[in-house]
């Protein structure tokens, strides 16, 4: 036989009695008969195995066990109310799973996300920041609805949003060489800018050395900013503390990279279209021809 449980209806009656200090007034407020109110208290006392009220003709004072029951009652009723609010709101909320590469997330993408969220308080945005390859894998596995990322130089996947020139960046405009070796600050593989930088240097037969590897753009920018080496980066998204290196015969050009968008055909088409259009408008204003 299952153990008895505290009934929220009985607890609500009990709390009402303690607030108005009257069985009859609590019944009136709750729309219950006097006998129903008494029955609710009786059931709670049976559960506790203790008296909850010291009753006389003038008052209904809580016993020590009654005070303990009041704490439990308030906690249980509040938990029930929070659960009701949560699931009531969840049924009205929509979800959008959006992924972007880090240079865009730290750059101008915030100017899109903030107004989008303000305009859609009913939307839960699950935002993922990662390397482009990881984002595409997550998309293919059904874990993202919309992705904004880089495309590999020989790739053709996705809808082109804008193209940007990849440049060498450093703490100053002066390229960083030591012992005639290009000093590099790179993402770990499978980074597209890492691939482009190393491929260009190998083709130009330029000696190189990796001075720092980090999977985080802030880490790369910090290492570059203190002079450890150079980072290959999109020209319109260079972190503020860094500068594009001046042309140098030792540094081969890196070419350009395409930023693409891929979106799921299923899901909330209106939401996806709105965010996609906002990205297009921002990209058109932020990118520059080269």
LUMROKE-466945 format. One record per residue: residue number from 1; x, y, z of N, C-alpha, C in turn. Coordinates in steps of 0.1 Angstrom, whole numbers, padded with zeros to 4 digits. Layout:
BEGIN
KEZA  NUM  X  Y  Z  X  Y  Z  X  Y  Z
...
This chain:
BEGIN
KEZA  1  0009  -0012  0000  0000  0000  0000  0009  0012  0000
KEZA  2  0006  0022  -0009  0014  0034  -0010  0013  0043  0003
KEZA  3  0024  0049  0006  0024  0058  0018  0015  0070  0015
KEZA  4  0008  0076  0024  0000  0088  0022  0009  0100  0018
KEZA  5  0004  0109  0010  0011  0121  0006  0004  0133  0010
KEZA  6  0011  0144  0012  0004  0156  0015  -0003  0162  0003
KEZA  7  -0016  0165  0005  -0024  0169  -0006  -0024  0185  -0006
KEZA  8  -0020  0191  -0018  -0019  0205  -0018  -0032  0212  -0015
KEZA  9  -0043  0206  -0018  -0056  0212  -0014  -0058  0213  0001
KEZA  10  -0054  0203  0008  -0054  0203  0023  -0044  0214  0028
KEZA  11  -0032  0214  0022  -0022  0224  0026  -0027  0238  0024
KEZA  12  -0034  0241  0013  -0039  0254  0010  -0049  0258  0021
KEZA  13  -0057  0249  0024  -0067  0252  0035  -0060  0255  0048
KEZA  14  -0050  0247  0051  -0043  0248  0064  -0036  0262  0064
KEZA  15  -0030  0266  0053  -0023  0279  0053  -0033  0291  0054
KEZA  16  -0045  0289  0048  -0055  0299  0049  -0060  0301  0063
KEZA  17  -0061  0290  0071  -0066  0291  0085  -0056  0299  0093
KEZA  18  -0043  0296  0091  -0032  0303  0098  -0032  0318  0095
KEZA  19  -0036  0321  0083  -0035  0335  0079  -0047  0343  0084
KEZA  20  -0059  0337  0084  -0071  0345  0089  -0075  0341  0103
KEZA  21  -0067  0331  0109  -0070  0327  0123  -0084  0322  0125
KEZA  22  -0090  0316  0115  -0104  0312  0117  -0107  0301  0107
KEZA  23  -0113  0290  0112  -0117  0279  0103  -0128  0284  0094
KEZA  24  -0138  0291  0100  -0150  0295  0092  -0146  0305  0082
KEZA  25  -0137  0315  0085  -0133  0325  0075  -0125  0319  0064
KEZA  26  -0117  0310  0068  -0109  0303  0057  -0118  0295  0048
KEZA  27  -0128  0289  0053  -0138  0282  0045  -0145  0291  0036
KEZA  28  -0149  0303  0041  -0156  0313  0033  -0147  0318  0021
KEZA  29  -0134  0321  0024  -0125  0326  0014  -0123  0315  0003
KEZA  30  -0122  0302  0007  -0119  0292  -0002  -0131  0285  -0009
KEZA  31  -0143  0290  -0004  -0155  0284  -0009  -0158  0270  -0004
KEZA  32  -0153  0267  0008  -0155  0254  0014  -0164  0254  0026
KEZA  33  -0171  0243  0028  -0180  0242  0040  -0171  0240  0053
KEZA  34  -0177  0243  0064  -0170  0241  0077  -0165  0227  0079
KEZA  35  -0174  0218  0075  -0170  0204  0076  -0158  0200  0067
KEZA  36  -0157  0206  0055  -0146  0203  0046  -0133  0209  0051
KEZA  37  -0134  0221  0057  -0122  0226  0063  -0117  0217  0074
KEZA  38  -0126  0213  0083  -0122  0204  0094  -0116  0191  0089
KEZA  39  -0122  0186  0078  -0118  0173  0073  -0103  0175  0067
KEZA  40  -0100  0186  0061  -0087  0188  0055  -0077  0189  0066
KEZA  41  -0080  0195  0077  -0071  0196  0089  -0069  0182  0095
KEZA  42  -0080  0175  0096  -0079  0161  0101  -0070  0152  0093
KEZA  43  -0071  0153  0080  -0062  0145  0071  -0047  0149  0073
KEZA  44  -0045  0161  0075  -0031  0166  0077  -0026  0161  0091
KEZA  45  -0034  0161  0101  -0030  0156  0114  -0028  0141  0114
KEZA  46  -0036  0134  0106  -0034  0120  0104  -0021  0117  0097
KEZA  47  -0017  0125  0088  -0004  0123  0081  0007  0126  0091
KEZA  48  0006  0136  0099  0017  0140  0108  0017  0131  0120
KEZA  49  0005  0126  0124  0004  0118  0136  0005  0127  0148
KEZA  50  0002  0140  0146  0003  0150  0157  -0008  0160  0155
KEZA  51  -0012  0166  0166  -0021  0177  0166  -0014  0190  0160
KEZA  52  -0021  0197  0151  -0016  0209  0145  -0021  0222  0151
KEZA  53  -0033  0221  0157  -0039  0233  0163  -0042  0230  0178
KEZA  54  -0041  0240  0186  -0047  0240  0200  -0059  0249  0199
KEZA  55  -0071  0243  0199  -0083  0250  0196  -0091  0252  0209
KEZA  56  -0096  0265  0210  -0106  0268  0220  -0117  0277  0214
KEZA  57  -0125  0282  0222  -0136  0290  0217  -0131  0304  0211
KEZA  58  -0119  0308  0215  -0115  0321  0211  -0103  0321  0200
KEZA  59  -0096  0310  0199  -0084  0310  0190  -0081  0296  0185
KEZA  60  -0073  0296  0174  -0068  0284  0168  -0053  0286  0167
KEZA  61  -0046  0283  0178  -0032  0285  0179  -0024  0272  0173
KEZA  62  -0014  0275  0166  -0006  0264  0161  0002  0257  0172
KEZA  63  0003  0244  0172  0012  0237  0180  0026  0237  0174
KEZA  64  0036  0232  0181  0049  0231  0176  0049  0223  0163
KEZA  65  0042  0212  0162  0041  0205  0150  0033  0212  0139
KEZA  66  0024  0220  0143  0016  0229  0134  0025  0239  0127
KEZA  67  0034  0245  0135  0044  0254  0129  0053  0248  0119
KEZA  68  0057  0235  0122  0065  0228  0113  0058  0225  0100
KEZA  69  0045  0221  0102  0036  0218  0090  0035  0231  0082
KEZA  70  0034  0242  0088  0032  0255  0080  0044  0257  0071
KEZA  71  0056  0255  0076  0068  0257  0068  0068  0247  0056
KEZA  72  0064  0235  0059  0063  0225  0047  0052  0229  0038
KEZA  73  0041  0233  0043  0030  0237  0034  0033  0249  0025
KEZA  74  0039  0259  0030  0043  0270  0022  0053  0267  0012
KEZA  75  0063  0258  0016  0073  0254  0006  0067  0246  -0005
KEZA  76  0058  0236  -0002  0052  0228  -0012  0043  0236  -0021
KEZA  77  0035  0245  -0016  0026  0253  -0024  0034  0262  -0033
KEZA  78  0045  0268  -0028  0054  0276  -0037  0060  0268  -0048
KEZA  79  0065  0256  -0044  0071  0248  -0055  0061  0244  -0065
KEZA  80  0049  0241  -0061  0038  0238  -0071  0035  0250  -0080
KEZA  81  0035  0262  -0074  0032  0274  -0081  0043  0277  -0092
KEZA  82  0056  0275  -0087  0067  0277  -0096  0067  0267  -0108
KEZA  83  0064  0255  -0105  0063  0245  -0115  0052  0248  -0125
KEZA  84  0041  0253  -0120  0029  0256  -0129  0033  0268  -0138
KEZA  85  0040  0278  -0132  0044  0290  -0140  0054  0285  -0151
KEZA  86  0064  0277  -0147  0074  0273  -0156  0069  0265  -0168
KEZA  87  0060  0255  -0165  0055  0247  -0176  0044  0254  -0184
KEZA  88  0038  0263  -0177  0028  0272  -0184  0035  0281  -0194
KEZA  89  0046  0287  -0190  0053  0295  -0199  0061  0287  -0210
KEZA  90  0066  0275  -0206  0073  0267  -0216  0064  0263  -0227
KEZA  91  0051  0261  -0225  0043  0257  -0236  0041  0269  -0245
KEZA  92  0043  0281  -0241  0041  0292  -0250  0054  0297  -0256
KEZA  93  0066  0292  -0251  0079  0297  -0256  0083  0289  -0268
KEZA  94  0091  0295  -0276  0097  0288  -0288  0112  0288  -0286
KEZA  95  0118  0278  -0293  0133  0276  -0291  0139  0278  -0305
KEZA  96  0151  0284  -0304  0159  0285  -0317  0174  0282  -0313
KEZA  97  0179  0273  -0320  0193  0268  -0317  0202  0274  -0328
KEZA  98  0210  0283  -0324  0218  0291  -0333  0233  0289  -0330
KEZA  99  0241  0287  -0340  0256  0285  -0338  0263  0295  -0347
KEZA  100  0274  0300  -0342  0283  0310  -0350  0297  0308  -0346
KEZA  101  0306  0311  -0355  0320  0310  -0352  0324  0322  -0343
KEZA  102  0335  0320  -0336  0338  0330  -0325  0341  0344  -0329
KEZA  103  0348  0345  -0341  0351  0359  -0345  0339  0367  -0348
KEZA  104  0328  0361  -0353  0316  0368  -0355  0308  0370  -0342
KEZA  105  0309  0361  -0333  0301  0362  -0320  0307  0373  -0312
KEZA  106  0321  0375  -0312  0327  0386  -0305  0326  0399  -0312
KEZA  107  0324  0398  -0326  0323  0410  -0334  0309  0415  -0334
KEZA  108  0304  0417  -0347  0291  0424  -0348  0279  0416  -0346
KEZA  109  0280  0403  -0343  0268  0395  -0342  0260  0399  -0330
KEZA  110  0266  0405  -0319  0259  0409  -0308  0249  0420  -0311
KEZA  111  0252  0428  -0321  0242  0438  -0326  0230  0433  -0332
KEZA  112  0230  0420  -0335  0218  0413  -0341  0211  0406  -0330
KEZA  113  0218  0399  -0321  0212  0390  -0311  0204  0399  -0301
KEZA  114  0210  0410  -0296  0203  0418  -0286  0190  0422  -0290
KEZA  115  0188  0429  -0302  0175  0434  -0306  0165  0422  -0309
KEZA  116  0171  0411  -0314  0163  0400  -0317  0156  0394  -0305
KEZA  117  0164  0393  -0294  0159  0387  -0282  0149  0397  -0275
KEZA  118  0152  0410  -0276  0142  0420  -0271  0129  0420  -0278
KEZA  119  0129  0417  -0291  0117  0416  -0299  0110  0403  -0297
KEZA  120  0116  0393  -0292  0110  0380  -0290  0112  0375  -0276
KEZA  121  0106  0380  -0266  0108  0375  -0252  0103  0361  -0250
KEZA  122  0095  0356  -0259  0090  0342  -0258  0099  0332  -0265
KEZA  123  0111  0336  -0269  0120  0327  -0276  0132  0324  -0267
KEZA  124  0134  0311  -0266  0146  0307  -0259  0157  0304  -0269
KEZA  125  0167  0313  -0269  0178  0311  -0278  0190  0303  -0272
KEZA  126  0193  0292  -0279  0204  0283  -0275  0215  0287  -0284
KEZA  127  0225  0294  -0279  0236  0299  -0287  0249  0291  -0285
KEZA  128  0254  0286  -0296  0266  0278  -0296  0277  0286  -0303
KEZA  129  0289  0287  -0297  0301  0293  -0303  0311  0283  -0304
KEZA  130  0316  0281  -0317  0326  0270  -0319  0333  0272  -0332
KEZA  131  0343  0264  -0335  0350  0264  -0348  0339  0259  -0358
KEZA  132  0342  0264  -0371  0332  0262  -0381  0329  0247  -0383
KEZA  133  0340  0239  -0384  0338  0224  -0386  0329  0218  -0375
KEZA  134  0331  0222  -0362  0323  0217  -0352  0308  0221  -0353
KEZA  135  0306  0234  -0357  0292  0239  -0359  0285  0231  -0370
KEZA  136  0292  0228  -0381  0286  0221  -0392  0283  0206  -0388
KEZA  137  0292  0200  -0380  0289  0187  -0375  0276  0187  -0366
KEZA  138  0275  0197  -0357  0264  0198  -0348  0251  0200  -0357
KEZA  139  0252  0208  -0367  0240  0210  -0376  0236  0197  -0383
KEZA  140  0246  0190  -0388  0243  0177  -0395  0237  0167  -0385
KEZA  141  0241  0168  -0373  0235  0159  -0363  0222  0163  -0357
KEZA  142  0217  0174  -0362  0203  0179  -0358  0203  0187  -0345
KEZA  143  0215  0192  -0341  0216  0199  -0328  0215  0214  -0330
KEZA  144  0215  0219  -0342  0214  0234  -0345  0204  0236  -0356
KEZA  145  0197  0248  -0355  0187  0251  -0365  0193  0261  -0376
KEZA  146  0203  0269  -0371  0209  0279  -0380  0223  0281  -0376
KEZA  147  0232  0281  -0387  0246  0282  -0385  0252  0293  -0393
KEZA  148  0260  0301  -0387  0268  0312  -0395  0282  0309  -0392
KEZA  149  0290  0306  -0403  0304  0301  -0401  0312  0303  -0413
KEZA  150  0325  0300  -0413  0333  0301  -0424  0332  0288  -0433
KEZA  151  0335  0290  -0446  0335  0278  -0455  0350  0275  -0459
KEZA  152  0353  0263  -0460  0366  0259  -0464  0369  0264  -0479
KEZA  153  0381  0268  -0482  0384  0275  -0494  0379  0267  -0507
KEZA  154  0379  0254  -0507  0374  0247  -0518  0360  0242  -0517
KEZA  155  0353  0247  -0507  0339  0242  -0504  0328  0250  -0512
KEZA  156  0316  0244  -0512  0305  0250  -0519  0292  0249  -0511
KEZA  157  0294  0245  -0498  0282  0243  -0490  0277  0257  -0484
KEZA  158  0264  0258  -0483  0258  0269  -0476  0255  0281  -0485
KEZA  159  0248  0291  -0480  0244  0303  -0487  0254  0314  -0483
KEZA  160  0261  0320  -0493  0271  0330  -0491  0264  0342  -0484
KEZA  161  0270  0347  -0473  0265  0359  -0466  0275  0370  -0470
KEZA  162  0288  0368  -0468  0298  0378  -0473  0311  0371  -0474
KEZA  163  0320  0377  -0481  0334  0373  -0482  0343  0383  -0475
KEZA  164  0354  0378  -0470  0363  0388  -0464  0378  0383  -0466
KEZA  165  0387  0393  -0467  0401  0390  -0469  0407  0385  -0456
KEZA  166  0415  0375  -0456  0422  0370  -0444  0436  0377  -0445
KEZA  167  0439  0383  -0433  0452  0391  -0432  0460  0386  -0420
KEZA  168  0473  0389  -0421  0481  0387  -0409  0479  0398  -0399
KEZA  169  0477  0395  -0387  0475  0405  -0376  0486  0403  -0365
KEZA  170  0489  0414  -0359  0499  0413  -0348  0496  0424  -0338
KEZA  171  0505  0426  -0328  0503  0436  -0318  0505  0450  -0324
KEZA  172  0513  0451  -0334  0515  0463  -0342  0514  0459  -0357
KEZA  173  0517  0469  -0365  0517  0466  -0380  0529  0459  -0384
KEZA  174  0539  0457  -0375  0552  0451  -0378  0550  0436  -0378
KEZA  175  0553  0428  -0388  0553  0413  -0388  0562  0408  -0377
KEZA  176  0559  0396  -0372  0566  0390  -0361  0575  0379  -0366
KEZA  177  0588  0381  -0367  0597  0370  -0371  0608  0369  -0361
KEZA  178  0612  0357  -0358  0624  0355  -0349  0632  0344  -0356
KEZA  179  0645  0347  -0357  0655  0338  -0363  0650  0334  -0377
KEZA  180  0644  0345  -0384  0639  0343  -0398  0627  0333  -0399
KEZA  181  0621  0330  -0388  0609  0322  -0388  0596  0330  -0384
KEZA  182  0586  0328  -0392  0573  0335  -0389  0568  0329  -0376
KEZA  183  0565  0337  -0366  0559  0333  -0353  0544  0333  -0354
KEZA  184  0538  0322  -0351  0523  0320  -0354  0515  0318  -0341
KEZA  185  0504  0324  -0341  0494  0322  -0330  0481  0316  -0337
KEZA  186  0478  0304  -0334  0468  0297  -0342  0457  0289  -0334
KEZA  187  0446  0288  -0340  0436  0278  -0334  0441  0264  -0336
KEZA  188  0437  0254  -0329  0440  0240  -0332  0432  0236  -0344
KEZA  189  0437  0225  -0350  0429  0219  -0361  0415  0214  -0356
KEZA  190  0405  0215  -0364  0404  0217  -0378  0400  0232  -0381
KEZA  191  0409  0241  -0378  0406  0256  -0380  0409  0259  -0395
KEZA  192  0399  0267  -0401  0401  0271  -0415  0412  0281  -0416
KEZA  193  0413  0291  -0407  0424  0301  -0408  0437  0295  -0405
KEZA  194  0438  0285  -0397  0450  0278  -0394  0455  0271  -0407
KEZA  195  0446  0264  -0414  0449  0257  -0426  0454  0267  -0437
KEZA  196  0447  0279  -0438  0451  0288  -0448  0464  0294  -0445
KEZA  197  0467  0297  -0433  0480  0303  -0429  0492  0293  -0432
KEZA  198  0490  0281  -0427  0501  0271  -0429  0503  0267  -0444
KEZA  199  0492  0266  -0451  0493  0263  -0465  0500  0274  -0473
KEZA  200  0497  0286  -0470  0503  0298  -0477  0518  0298  -0474
KEZA  201  0522  0296  -0461  0536  0297  -0458  0544  0285  -0464
KEZA  202  0538  0273  -0464  0544  0262  -0470  0547  0264  -0485
KEZA  203  0536  0269  -0492  0538  0271  -0506  0548  0282  -0510
KEZA  204  0549  0292  -0501  0559  0303  -0503  0573  0299  -0497
KEZA  205  0574  0287  -0491  0587  0282  -0485  0592  0291  -0474
KEZA  206  0582  0296  -0466  0586  0305  -0455  0587  0297  -0442
KEZA  207  0598  0297  -0436  0600  0290  -0423  0590  0295  -0413
KEZA  208  0584  0287  -0405  0574  0291  -0395  0575  0283  -0382
KEZA  209  0570  0289  -0372  0570  0282  -0359  0557  0286  -0352
KEZA  210  0550  0277  -0346  0538  0279  -0338  0542  0283  -0324
KEZA  211  0540  0296  -0321  0543  0301  -0307  0532  0299  -0297
KEZA  212  0520  0298  -0302  0509  0296  -0292  0497  0290  -0300
KEZA  213  0490  0281  -0293  0478  0275  -0298  0467  0277  -0288
KEZA  214  0455  0281  -0292  0444  0283  -0283  0431  0280  -0290
KEZA  215  0422  0274  -0284  0409  0272  -0289  0399  0283  -0287
KEZA  216  0404  0294  -0281  0396  0305  -0277  0401  0318  -0283
KEZA  217  0393  0326  -0290  0397  0338  -0296  0403  0348  -0287
KEZA  218  0398  0349  -0275  0404  0358  -0265  0418  0354  -0261
KEZA  219  0420  0341  -0261  0434  0336  -0258  0443  0339  -0269
KEZA  220  0438  0337  -0282  0447  0340  -0293  0450  0355  -0294
KEZA  221  0440  0363  -0292  0442  0378  -0292  0451  0383  -0281
KEZA  222  0450  0376  -0269  0459  0380  -0259  0474  0376  -0262
KEZA  223  0476  0364  -0267  0489  0360  -0271  0495  0369  -0282
KEZA  224  0487  0372  -0292  0491  0381  -0303  0494  0395  -0298
KEZA  225  0486  0400  -0289  0487  0413  -0283  0500  0415  -0275
KEZA  226  0505  0405  -0269  0517  0406  -0261  0529  0403  -0270
KEZA  227  0527  0401  -0283  0539  0400  -0292  0544  0386  -0294
KEZA  228  0536  0376  -0290  0541  0362  -0292  0542  0358  -0307
KEZA  229  0533  0364  -0315  0533  0360  -0329  0522  0367  -0337
KEZA  230  0519  0362  -0349  0509  0367  -0358  0497  0357  -0359
KEZA  231  0486  0363  -0360  0473  0355  -0362  0467  0358  -0375
KEZA  232  0463  0348  -0382  0455  0350  -0395  0441  0352  -0391
KEZA  233  0435  0363  -0396  0422  0367  -0392  0414  0375  -0403
KEZA  234  0401  0374  -0403  0393  0382  -0412  0395  0397  -0410
KEZA  235  0397  0404  -0422  0401  0418  -0421  0391  0427  -0414
KEZA  236  0378  0424  -0416  0368  0433  -0410  0364  0429  -0396
KEZA  237  0370  0419  -0390  0367  0414  -0377  0379  0414  -0368
KEZA  238  0389  0421  -0371  0402  0421  -0363  0399  0426  -0349
KEZA  239  0402  0419  -0338  0400  0425  -0325  0407  0438  -0323
KEZA  240  0401  0447  -0315  0405  0461  -0314  0420  0462  -0310
KEZA  241  0425  0453  -0302  0438  0455  -0297  0449  0451  -0307
KEZA  242  0445  0446  -0318  0454  0441  -0328  0454  0450  -0341
KEZA  243  0464  0447  -0350  0464  0455  -0362  0468  0446  -0373
KEZA  244  0464  0449  -0385  0468  0442  -0397  0482  0445  -0400
KEZA  245  0490  0435  -0403  0504  0437  -0406  0506  0444  -0419
KEZA  246  0516  0453  -0420  0519  0459  -0433  0525  0449  -0442
KEZA  247  0524  0452  -0455  0529  0442  -0465  0544  0440  -0463
KEZA  248  0548  0427  -0464  0561  0423  -0462  0565  0412  -0472
KEZA  249  0576  0413  -0478  0580  0403  -0488  0580  0389  -0483
KEZA  250  0582  0388  -0470  0583  0374  -0463  0570  0368  -0461
KEZA  251  0559  0376  -0461  0546  0371  -0458  0537  0369  -0470
KEZA  252  0533  0357  -0473  0525  0355  -0485  0511  0359  -0482
KEZA  253  0503  0364  -0492  0489  0367  -0491  0481  0354  -0487
KEZA  254  0471  0356  -0480  0463  0345  -0475  0450  0343  -0482
KEZA  255  0446  0352  -0491  0434  0350  -0498  0422  0354  -0490
KEZA  256  0410  0349  -0494  0398  0353  -0487  0390  0341  -0482
KEZA  257  0381  0344  -0474  0372  0333  -0468  0358  0337  -0470
KEZA  258  0349  0327  -0472  0335  0330  -0473  0328  0327  -0460
KEZA  259  0320  0336  -0456  0311  0333  -0444  0297  0329  -0450
KEZA  260  0293  0318  -0445  0280  0312  -0451  0270  0310  -0440
KEZA  261  0258  0308  -0444  0247  0305  -0435  0240  0292  -0440
KEZA  262  0237  0284  -0430  0229  0271  -0433  0218  0271  -0423
KEZA  263  0206  0268  -0428  0195  0268  -0419  0186  0255  -0422
KEZA  264  0180  0250  -0411  0172  0238  -0412  0159  0242  -0419
KEZA  265  0154  0233  -0428  0142  0235  -0435  0130  0233  -0426
KEZA  266  0131  0225  -0416  0120  0223  -0406  0121  0234  -0395
KEZA  267  0112  0234  -0386  0113  0243  -0375  0105  0256  -0377
KEZA  268  0107  0266  -0369  0100  0278  -0370  0105  0287  -0381
KEZA  269  0099  0286  -0393  0104  0292  -0405  0104  0307  -0403
KEZA  270  0094  0313  -0396  0093  0327  -0395  0104  0333  -0387
KEZA  271  0108  0326  -0376  0119  0330  -0367  0132  0329  -0375
KEZA  272  0134  0318  -0381  0146  0316  -0389  0148  0326  -0400
KEZA  273  0137  0330  -0407  0138  0339  -0417  0141  0353  -0412
KEZA  274  0135  0357  -0400  0138  0370  -0394  0152  0371  -0390
KEZA  275  0158  0361  -0383  0172  0362  -0379  0181  0362  -0391
KEZA  276  0178  0354  -0401  0186  0353  -0413  0186  0367  -0420
KEZA  277  0175  0373  -0421  0174  0387  -0428  0182  0397  -0420
KEZA  278  0182  0396  -0407  0189  0406  -0398  0204  0403  -0400
KEZA  279  0209  0391  -0402  0223  0388  -0404  0227  0394  -0418
KEZA  280  0218  0392  -0428  0222  0397  -0441  0223  0413  -0441
KEZA  281  0214  0419  -0434  0215  0434  -0434  0228  0439  -0427
KEZA  282  0231  0432  -0416  0243  0436  -0408  0255  0433  -0416
KEZA  283  0256  0421  -0423  0267  0418  -0430  0270  0427  -0442
KEZA  284  0259  0432  -0448  0260  0441  -0459  0266  0454  -0455
KEZA  285  0263  0458  -0442  0268  0471  -0438  0282  0470  -0431
KEZA  286  0285  0458  -0426  0298  0457  -0419  0309  0453  -0428
KEZA  287  0307  0445  -0438  0318  0441  -0447  0321  0452  -0456
KEZA  288  0334  0451  -0461  0338  0461  -0471  0345  0454  -0482
KEZA  289  0345  0460  -0494  0351  0453  -0506  0366  0454  -0505
KEZA  290  0373  0445  -0511  0387  0445  -0511  0392  0442  -0525
